[in-house]
Every structure is written in structure tokens, then in C-alpha cells.
Amino acid sequence: MSKLHLVFGGRVSDPQGLDFVDLGNLDVVGLYPDYKSAEKAWRSAAQRTVDDAEMKYVVVHLHKLLQPDAE
């Protein structure tokens, strides 16, 4: 199985947390086949909103959610 990664972001209620306040307006950057390309996309998206403390982008390791017992 591919090691899929999802990059998305949006406005959070607390910049130190992951409580996204408007799920309908999440910015889904994309799906990536490896962490390196996901990290590059994450950095690009995060850099665009660096001056807005309430915007946060994350990388989700989908392969870990799909097969939690797999290494």
C-alpha cells in the first residue's frame, strides 16, 4: 500500500491546537504518495498564511489510519 499523506488547513480556535472552527471552509491542499512531497506542499501552504496566527496546515498520515497495525 502507498504511504498516503493528506495536507489540509484552515482556521483554528487556538493556534496551539487542532480545533478547526469552520470545517466547511477547510483548504484541502492534496494527497501525496510520500512524506517528502507532502511536507513540501505543507510548507508552501503554511508560508502563504504565515502572518495569520489562526490559520494552520497539517500533514495527516492516511496510511497509518487505514492500516494502524502495519509498520
N, C-alpha and C positions, 0 to 999 in steps of 0.2 A: 504494500500500500504506500502511496505517496505520503510524504510528511507535509500535509496541507497546513497552511497558515492563513488566517484571516486578519486583515488590517482594517480597523474602523475607528471612528472617533465621533465626538460630539461634546455638547456642553454638560458639565458635571456640577453637582451642587457643592462639592468640596474638592478643591484641586488635589488633595491628597488621597481621595477615594475614587471609587468606580461607580458611583451612583449617577447614571446618566439621566438628565431631567426630561428630555424630550425624545423618546425612542422613535417617534415618527420622523425625526429630522436627523438621524444618525448619518454620518458620511461614511459609506462603505467604500473604502479605497480599493479593495480587491482581494482575491485569493492568490496565494503564491505557493509554488512547489517546494520551497526550501526557506529556511530562516534568513539566510543572507539576502535574498531578494525581498522578503517581507520586511526586514529591517531597513533596507534602502527605501522602500515605499513609506514606511512609518516615519523615518527621519524627514523625508520630503514633506509629508503631510503635517507633521508636528512643527516643522520650521515655518510653514506658511501661517501658523497661528501662534507663534511664539510670544507675541505681545498680549495674548488673551489668556489670562490665568485660568479661566473657566472652561477652556477647550482642552480636551485630552484625546490622544490617539493611543491605541493599544494594538499589540500583536497577540492573537489567540492561536494556540497550538491545537488546531482541529483534530489532528491525528491522535492526540492524547485523549480527546473527548470521545472519538469514535472507537478507539481500542485502548481503554485505560490500562489494561494488563500487559500490553505489548511494550517491548523495550524499544 
